[in-house]
Amino acid sequence: MFITSENITEFNAPARRIVSVVPSQTEFLHSLGLDQEVVGITKFCIHPQEWFRSKTRVGGTKQLKIDQIRQLRPDLIIANKEENQQEQIELLAGEFPLYMSDIYSISDSINAMRVMGQLTGRELEATGIIDEVTSRFENFTPDLVNRRILYLIWREPFMAAGSNTFINNMIEVCGWRNTLAGHRDWEGVDRYPQLTAQQIRESNPEVILLSSEPYPFKNKHISELQELCPNAKVVLVDGELYSWYGSRLKFSTMHFFAVIERIRYLCSILK
């Protein structure tokens, strides 16, 4: 059974045996205080650490261990359209109640948090988190300079966040323009295109953001990108704060402010 905001009343809430196969949503369930109710997570659900060490791991987000999930007898599975593999999710939805979020923006994230609060009987806790996230984003002052940003998520081959992604929405929240928004690579992929070194040069970014995940970009990679785009400012960023769409959003705007200030500083000394 696929659960949506339209048919949620058909679900026998609150859930008492939950398997979460999405890292950011696992962290949100922890924020709701569902320590006993969550019985299974993925090997990528690294927050909180105590759950990562103690909860049953049911494989990776793209390679779930279906039989292990069955053995846990969940009365609710929390999944995501982008994070999880369609065939596996459809199989599980045929056996268990399954909520699959589909998130491209802050408003999508807020709606998903609200639905998860309803499904777990933690509406009050979910509303508290939603109110805090909403307040932080409403009071956030974006960069006054509409900079062209290239946000890299992978190396060898280079891959970037394109249009129609949650990361792209975060770039826009910061007041910037994604250099790849509206563009497709040679295979027609517009969400996370692979890029050659030449394509990176041609995108002509003012700023290159190197994400800490899924590829762990480090300081040693800054010079590599600086050689490709000598005029660009290259900055390391915490990828979780651009791509995790749960309770971690409470900390995103503080990080965005720090990155904006870092870019301003680099622009002032590297003219």
Stockholm file with secondary structure:
# STOCKHOLM 1.0

chainA/1-271         MFITSENITEFNAPARRIVSVVPSQTEFLHSLGLDQEVVGITKFCIHPQEWFRSKTRVGGTKQLKIDQIRQLRPDLIIANKEENQQEQIELLAGEFPLYMSDIYSISDSINAMRVMGQLTGRELEATGIIDEVTSRFENFTPDLVNRRILYLIWREPFMAAGSNTFINNMIEVCGWRNTLAGHRDWEGVDRYPQLTAQQIRESNPEVILLSSEPYPFKNKHISELQELCPNAKVVLVDGELYSWYGSRLKFSTMHFFAVIERIRYLCSILK
#=GR chainA/1-271 SS CEECTTTGGGSCSSCSSEEECCHHHHHHHHHTTCTTTEEEECTTCCSSHHHHHHSEECBCSSSBCHHHHHHHCCSEEEEETTTSCHHHHHHHHTTSCEEEECCSSHHHHHHHHHHHHHHTTCHHHHHHHHHHHHHHHHTCCCCSSCCEEEEEEETTTEEECCSSSHHHHHHHHTTCEETTTTCCCTTCCCSSCEECHHHHHHHCCSEEEEESSSSCCCGGGHHHHHHHCTTSEEEEECTHHHHCCSGGGGGHHHHHHHHHHHHHHHHHHCC
#=GC SS_cons         CEECTTTGGGSCSSCSSEEECCHHHHHHHHHTTCTTTEEEECTTCCSSHHHHHHSEECBCSSSBCHHHHHHHCCSEEEEETTTSCHHHHHHHHTTSCEEEECCSSHHHHHHHHHHHHHHTTCHHHHHHHHHHHHHHHHTCCCCSSCCEEEEEEETTTEEECCSSSHHHHHHHHTTCEETTTTCCCTTCCCSSCEECHHHHHHHCCSEEEEESSSSCCCGGGHHHHHHHCTTSEEEEECTHHHHCCSGGGGGHHHHHHHHHHHHHHHHHHCC
//
